[in-house]
Amino acid sequence: MIELPVDQVRRLADARQDVQDFLGLAGTWTEQHLPAHAAAVATALARALDLAPAP
């Protein structure tokens, strides 16, 4: 069991959202600059970050 104060839990949730936002921005960038590889890059990033691919 890990006990954390509420403010630290909020920071963890914020960090997860930041990483999810990064994944979305990276997906947009790859669509613009690497359209033939955008899906593969998004999938690889999501896997590396242990997140679902951004819609």
CNS distance restraints for C-alpha pairs under 8 A (distance, minus, plus):
assign (resid   4 and name CA) (resid   8 and name CA) 6.17 0.50 0.50
assign (resid   4 and name CA) (resid   9 and name CA) 6.42 0.50 0.50
assign (resid   5 and name CA) (resid   9 and name CA) 6.55 0.50 0.50
assign (resid   6 and name CA) (resid  10 and name CA) 6.27 0.50 0.50
assign (resid   7 and name CA) (resid  11 and name CA) 6.32 0.50 0.50
assign (resid   8 and name CA) (resid  12 and name CA) 6.29 0.50 0.50
assign (resid   9 and name CA) (resid  13 and name CA) 6.34 0.50 0.50
assign (resid  10 and name CA) (resid  14 and name CA) 6.12 0.50 0.50
assign (resid  11 and name CA) (resid  15 and name CA) 6.06 0.50 0.50
assign (resid  12 and name CA) (resid  16 and name CA) 6.24 0.50 0.50
assign (resid  13 and name CA) (resid  17 and name CA) 6.32 0.50 0.50
assign (resid  14 and name CA) (resid  18 and name CA) 6.17 0.50 0.50
assign (resid  15 and name CA) (resid  19 and name CA) 6.29 0.50 0.50
assign (resid  16 and name CA) (resid  20 and name CA) 6.21 0.50 0.50
assign (resid  17 and name CA) (resid  21 and name CA) 6.02 0.50 0.50
assign (resid  18 and name CA) (resid  22 and name CA) 6.15 0.50 0.50
assign (resid  19 and name CA) (resid  23 and name CA) 6.25 0.50 0.50
assign (resid  19 and name CA) (resid  49 and name CA) 7.81 0.50 0.50
assign (resid  20 and name CA) (resid  24 and name CA) 6.45 0.50 0.50
assign (resid  20 and name CA) (resid  51 and name CA) 7.38 0.50 0.50
assign (resid  20 and name CA) (resid  54 and name CA) 7.38 0.50 0.50
assign (resid  21 and name CA) (resid  25 and name CA) 6.28 0.50 0.50
assign (resid  22 and name CA) (resid  26 and name CA) 5.98 0.50 0.50
assign (resid  23 and name CA) (resid  27 and name CA) 6.13 0.50 0.50
assign (resid  23 and name CA) (resid  42 and name CA) 7.34 0.50 0.50
assign (resid  23 and name CA) (resid  45 and name CA) 7.11 0.50 0.50
assign (resid  23 and name CA) (resid  46 and name CA) 6.96 0.50 0.50
assign (resid  23 and name CA) (resid  53 and name CA) 7.39 0.50 0.50
assign (resid  23 and name CA) (resid  54 and name CA) 6.38 0.50 0.50
assign (resid  24 and name CA) (resid  28 and name CA) 6.38 0.50 0.50
assign (resid  24 and name CA) (resid  54 and name CA) 5.31 0.50 0.50
assign (resid  24 and name CA) (resid  55 and name CA) 7.68 0.50 0.50
assign (resid  25 and name CA) (resid  29 and name CA) 6.19 0.50 0.50
assign (resid  26 and name CA) (resid  30 and name CA) 6.11 0.50 0.50
assign (resid  26 and name CA) (resid  42 and name CA) 7.32 0.50 0.50
assign (resid  27 and name CA) (resid  31 and name CA) 6.18 0.50 0.50
assign (resid  27 and name CA) (resid  38 and name CA) 6.65 0.50 0.50
assign (resid  27 and name CA) (resid  39 and name CA) 7.92 0.50 0.50
assign (resid  27 and name CA) (resid  41 and name CA) 7.73 0.50 0.50
assign (resid  27 and name CA) (resid  42 and name CA) 5.61 0.50 0.50
assign (resid  27 and name CA) (resid  54 and name CA) 7.33 0.50 0.50
assign (resid  28 and name CA) (resid  32 and name CA) 6.39 0.50 0.50
assign (resid  29 and name CA) (resid  33 and name CA) 6.05 0.50 0.50
assign (resid  29 and name CA) (resid  34 and name CA) 7.82 0.50 0.50
assign (resid  30 and name CA) (resid  34 and name CA) 4.82 0.50 0.50
assign (resid  30 and name CA) (resid  35 and name CA) 6.18 0.50 0.50
assign (resid  30 and name CA) (resid  37 and name CA) 7.32 0.50 0.50
assign (resid  30 and name CA) (resid  38 and name CA) 4.91 0.50 0.50
assign (resid  30 and name CA) (resid  41 and name CA) 7.32 0.50 0.50
assign (resid  30 and name CA) (resid  42 and name CA) 7.85 0.50 0.50
assign (resid  31 and name CA) (resid  35 and name CA) 4.51 0.50 0.50
assign (resid  31 and name CA) (resid  36 and name CA) 7.95 0.50 0.50
assign (resid  31 and name CA) (resid  37 and name CA) 7.90 0.50 0.50
assign (resid  31 and name CA) (resid  38 and name CA) 5.15 0.50 0.50
assign (resid  34 and name CA) (resid  38 and name CA) 5.73 0.50 0.50
assign (resid  37 and name CA) (resid  41 and name CA) 6.07 0.50 0.50
assign (resid  38 and name CA) (resid  42 and name CA) 6.04 0.50 0.50
assign (resid  39 and name CA) (resid  43 and name CA) 6.09 0.50 0.50
assign (resid  40 and name CA) (resid  44 and name CA) 6.09 0.50 0.50
assign (resid  41 and name CA) (resid  45 and name CA) 6.06 0.50 0.50
assign (resid  42 and name CA) (resid  46 and name CA) 6.05 0.50 0.50
assign (resid  42 and name CA) (resid  53 and name CA) 6.33 0.50 0.50
assign (resid  42 and name CA) (resid  54 and name CA) 7.75 0.50 0.50
assign (resid  43 and name CA) (resid  47 and name CA) 6.10 0.50 0.50
assign (resid  43 and name CA) (resid  53 and name CA) 5.99 0.50 0.50
assign (resid  44 and name CA) (resid  48 and name CA) 6.09 0.50 0.50
assign (resid  45 and name CA) (resid  49 and name CA) 6.02 0.50 0.50
assign (resid  45 and name CA) (resid  53 and name CA) 7.99 0.50 0.50
assign (resid  46 and name CA) (resid  50 and name CA) 5.76 0.50 0.50
assign (resid  46 and name CA) (resid  51 and name CA) 4.89 0.50 0.50
assign (resid  46 and name CA) (resid  52 and name CA) 5.73 0.50 0.50
assign (resid  46 and name CA) (resid  53 and name CA) 5.20 0.50 0.50
assign (resid  46 and name CA) (resid  54 and name CA) 7.96 0.50 0.50
assign (resid  47 and name CA) (resid  51 and name CA) 6.25 0.50 0.50
assign (resid  47 and name CA) (resid  52 and name CA) 7.52 0.50 0.50
